[in-house]
């Protein structure tokens, strides 16, 4: 749904998506690859990826909560969209941490072979996070484009209705 939105509001509505994309691309891809080279000799730098990620995601959640009272309707809706996706990503990372911890426990306490633990961590943990990251990059890039155009998904508009918003074009009717 396309709304009549000022350029300043469009610019502010892009901020949550920019922040989330910095986390996904800059942190989860670039920082992860950079620290992966050190992993064979020194694995501790790889912990910077989830730490930085939780800080950025926490910032999105905090600012998203504040946006409900401090921002215009359009900007707030985009913060809520970024919050929803951030919560999903947090749940995925926590699940990955739980599974990886179980693998480490299996190796240290249950006598599992380290190759089995590597397969478990790589296949059950890293691969789903990589796919989730890729999908979220695509979704957030689209949301960034929507913010730039003055557009909102219909689901967000239904969750946070604003009868005063000036609808230019109902894009959901066009695509159907």
C-alpha positions in Angstrom: 0.0 0.0 0.0 1.5 3.3 -1.2 1.1 6.3 1.0 1.7 10.0 0.7 4.8 10.4 2.9 7.3 13.2 3.2 10.9 12.7 2.1 12.1 13.2 5.7 9.8 10.4 7.0 10.9 8.1 4.2 14.5 8.7 5.2 13.8 8.0 8.8 11.8 4.8 7.8 14.9 3.4 6.0 17.0 3.5 9.2 15.8 0.3 10.8 16.3 -1.7 7.6 19.7 -0.1 7.1 20.7 -1.1 10.6 19.5 -4.7 10.1 21.2 -5.0 6.8 24.5 -3.8 8.3 24.1 -6.6 10.9 23.3 -9.2 8.3 25.8 -8.2 5.6 28.6 -6.4 7.5 28.6 -8.6 10.6 27.2 -12.1 9.7 28.9 -12.3 6.3 32.0 -10.0 6.2 33.0 -10.3 9.9 32.3 -14.0 9.9 34.4 -14.6 6.9 37.2 -12.5 8.3 37.3 -14.3 11.6 36.8 -17.7 10.0 40.4 -17.5 8.7 41.6 -17.3 12.3 39.4 -20.1 13.5 41.9 -22.8 12.9 44.5 -21.3 15.2 42.4 -19.0 17.4 38.6 -19.4 17.5 37.7 -16.7 20.1 37.4 -13.8 17.5 34.4 -15.7 16.0 32.5 -14.9 19.1 32.5 -11.2 18.0 29.9 -12.1 15.4 27.0 -13.1 17.7 28.0 -10.5 20.3 27.9 -7.6 17.7 24.7 -9.1 16.3 22.9 -9.2 19.7 23.9 -5.6 20.3 22.6 -4.4 16.9 19.4 -6.5 17.3 18.9 -5.2 20.8 19.2 -1.7 19.5 16.6 -2.4 16.8 14.2 -3.9 19.5 14.8 -0.9 21.9 14.3 1.7 19.2 11.4 -0.2 17.8 9.6 -0.1 21.1 10.3 3.7 21.5 9.1 4.3 18.0 5.5 3.4 19.1 5.3 6.7 21.0 8.1 8.8 19.5 7.8 8.4 15.7 5.3 9.1 13.0 3.0 6.2 12.0 4.9 5.4 8.8 8.3 5.3 10.5 6.9 3.3 13.4 5.5 0.7 11.1 8.9 0.2 9.5 10.5 -0.1 12.9 7.9 -2.8 13.8 8.7 -4.7 10.6 12.4 -4.7 11.4 11.6 -5.7 15.0 9.5 -8.7 13.9 12.4 -9.9 11.7 15.0 -9.2 14.4 13.0 -11.3 16.9 12.9 -14.2 14.4 16.7 -13.9 13.8 17.3 -13.8 17.5 15.3 -17.0 17.9 17.3 -18.7 15.1 20.6 -17.7 16.7 19.6 -18.9 20.1 18.5 -22.2 18.6 21.9 -22.4 16.9 23.7 -21.7 20.2 21.7 -24.3 22.0 22.5 -27.0 19.3 26.2 -26.0 19.2 26.3 -26.2 23.0 24.7 -29.7 22.9 27.4 -30.7 20.4 30.2 -29.4 22.6 28.6 -31.2 25.6 28.4 -34.4 23.5 32.0 -34.2 22.6 33.3 -33.3 26.1 30.9 -35.5 28.3 29.5 -38.2 26.1 32.6 -39.1 24.1 31.2 -38.1 20.6 33.7 -38.0 17.8 34.8 -34.4 17.0 33.9 -35.0 13.3 30.3 -35.8 14.3 30.2 -32.6 16.3 31.6 -30.6 13.4 29.0 -32.1 11.1 26.3 -31.3 13.6 27.4 -27.7 14.1 28.0 -27.1 10.4 24.9 -28.8 9.1 22.3 -28.2 11.8 23.6 -24.8 13.0 25.5 -22.8 10.4 23.6 -23.8 7.3 20.1 -22.7 8.6 21.6 -19.5 9.8 23.2 -18.9 6.5 19.9 -19.5 4.6 18.0 -17.4 7.1 20.6 -14.6 6.7 20.2 -14.7 2.9 16.4 -14.7 3.0 16.4 -11.8 5.5 18.8 -9.8 3.3 16.4 -10.1 0.4 13.4 -9.2 2.6 15.1 -6.3 4.2 16.3 -5.0 0.9 12.7 -5.0 -0.3 11.6 -3.3 2.9 14.3 -0.6 2.4 12.9 -0.1 -1.1 9.4 0.1 0.2 10.4 2.7 2.8 12.0 4.7 0.1 8.8 4.6 -2.0 6.4 5.3 0.9 5.0 1.8 0.8 3.9 -0.5 3.6 3.0 -4.2 3.6 -0.7 -4.8 4.1 -0.1 -7.0 7.2 1.6 -4.1 9.0 -1.1 -1.7 8.0 -3.7 -4.1 9.5 -1.7 -4.5 12.7 -1.2 -0.7 13.1 -4.1 1.0 11.3 -4.0 4.8 10.7 -7.2 6.3 9.3 -5.5 9.6 8.8 -2.9 8.2 6.4 -3.3 9.3 2.8 -3.4 6.3 0.6 -2.1 6.9 -2.9 -2.4 3.5 -4.4 -3.4 0.1 -3.0 -0.6 -2.1 -4.5 -2.2 -5.3 -3.1 -5.2 -4.9 -5.4 -3.0 -4.3 -8.4 -0.9 -7.4 -7.9 -3.9 -9.7 -7.5 
